[in-house]
Amino acid sequence: MTTECSLRRSLVIQFRVVGALLLREVITRFGRHNIGFLWLFVEPMLFTLVIAAVWYWVRDKGLHGSNLPILPFAITGYSTILLWRNAANRCASAVQPNVALLYHRNVAVIDLYAARLLLEIAGATGSLIVLLGTLVLVGQAERPADLLTMVGGWLLLVWFAVALGLIIGPLAERSSSFHRIWQMLHYPLFPLSGAVFLVDWLPTQAQAIVLWIPMVNGVEMLRAGYYGSAIQSHYSAGYLATVNLIMLWFGLKLVERSKRMVNSE
């Protein structure tokens, strides 16, 4: 009974710590003026809308050969990029600006990462829901064919974003060279992530290769849930979950090592 109460108390404290760090992060990033924390959702929405508008113009000019509704295609693709890219980028600079907070007994390195990851997940998820929901309401998009599959794909991508952030964060904090390498690396990952194509559009040999990229499986699953039988999807939820599990384990190990390094300093 004592152990259970102690665990419950520890969880309550950690939730409060992460909540406080969330509020601090929101105020630091977005301030108290104008629309404040709503920028958390508006910023990714604006970025995605700009990309969707460009794709719509390309489709209107006959430069894009797919018969799929282009706006949902762009939104489901670029929302996933914002999710994992922003999660990793924010974690890459999470500790150094907040190192003074670690002198508080209840604040740990993992809490700094958790606060930033939760913010990016909330922003990308809110953006996806609002944009697709609005398109459905105004009659510019159909309702998802299989909402459960769509949600499952998004949750797997969220898991991937968390695991990636916990890997990139400690490595970038430990080495400024790695930080620069990651900044260059995430650009080619952009077109390879599955956001701008369907696997079925590729030659058979290329399909087998591109499905080794974890994000592609998540994006395909997300779109399979949205478009249903209108597309031929190729993905393995089991493969993505396995990769996520391995990455998360590796990321937590790196965070633990970062914690020891910070404590020693």
C-alpha positions, 0 to 999 in steps of 0.5 A, spaced: 500 500 500 505 504 501 509 503 495 502 504 491 501 511 494 508 513 493 508 511 486 502 515 485 505 521 488 511 520 484 506 520 478 502 526 480 509 530 481 511 528 474 505 530 471 505 537 474 512 538 472 511 536 465 505 541 465 509 547 468 514 545 463 509 545 457 506 552 460 513 555 460 515 552 453 508 555 450 510 562 453 517 562 451 515 560 444 509 564 443 508 569 448 502 572 452 500 577 446 496 576 440 493 569 439 499 566 444 499 559 444 494 558 438 500 559 434 502 552 436 496 550 431 496 556 427 503 555 425 503 548 422 496 549 419 499 555 415 505 551 413 500 545 410 495 550 407 501 553 403 503 547 401 496 544 399 495 550 395 501 549 391 499 542 390 492 544 388 495 549 383 499 544 380 493 539 379 489 545 376 494 546 371 494 539 369 502 538 372 500 532 377 497 526 374 493 523 380 486 523 380 486 523 388 483 529 391 489 533 392 488 537 398 487 531 403 493 528 399 497 534 401 494 535 408 495 527 410 502 528 407 505 534 410 502 533 417 506 527 418 513 531 416 511 536 421 510 531 426 517 528 426 521 533 423 519 538 428 519 533 434 526 532 432 528 539 431 525 541 438 528 536 442 535 537 439 535 544 443 531 542 449 537 541 454 542 547 453 537 553 454 533 549 460 539 546 464 538 551 470 531 548 471 535 541 472 537 544 479 530 543 481 530 536 484 523 534 481 525 536 474 529 531 469 532 531 462 526 526 460 521 532 462 524 537 458 524 532 452 517 530 454 514 537 454 517 539 447 514 532 444 507 533 447 507 540 444 509 538 437 504 532 437 499 537 439 500 542 434 501 537 428 495 533 431 490 539 432 492 542 425 491 535 421 484 534 425 482 542 423 484 542 416 481 535 414 475 537 418 474 543 415 475 540 408 469 535 410 464 540 412 465 545 406 464 539 402 471 539 399 473 532 402 470 526 403 470 523 410 475 518 412 473 511 409 476 507 415 477 512 421 480 506 426 486 505 421 487 512 420 488 513 427 492 507 428 497 510 422 497 517 426 499 514 433 504 509 430 507 516 427 507 519 433 510 514 437 516 514 431 516 522 432 517 521 440 522 515 439 526 520 433 526 526 438 529 522 444 535 519 439 536 526 436 536 530 442 541 527 446 546 526 440 545 533 438 546 536 445 552 532 445 555 534 439 554 540 435 557 536 429 551 531 429 546 537 430 549 540 423 548 533 420 541 532 422 539 539 419 542 537 413 539 529 413 532 531 414 531 535 408 532 528 403 528 525 408 522 529 406 521 527 399 523 520 401 518 519 407 512 518 403 509 524 404 509 526 396 507 519 393 504 513 394 508 507 394 503 504 389 506 509 384 513 506 384 516 500 380 515 494 384 523 493 386 523 501 388 516 499 393 520 494 396 526 498 398 522 504 400 518 500 405 524 499 409 523 507 411 519 507 417 515 513 416 513 511 409 509 505 412 505 510 417 503 515 411 501 509 407 497 506 413 494 513 414 492 514 407 489 507 407 485 509 412 482 516 409 482 513 402 480 506 403 479 502 397 480 508 392 488 507 393 492 501 393 496 501 399 502 498 401 505 498 409 506 494 415 504 496 421 508 491 425 514 493 422 513 500 424 511 498 431 518 494 431 522 499 429 519 504 434 520 500 439 527 499 438 528 506 437 525 508 443 529 503 447 535 506 444 533 513 445 531 512 452 538 509 453 541 516 450 537 520 455 539 516 461 546 517 459 545 525 458 542 525 465 548 522 468 553 527 464 549 533 466 549 531 473 556 530 473 557 537 470 
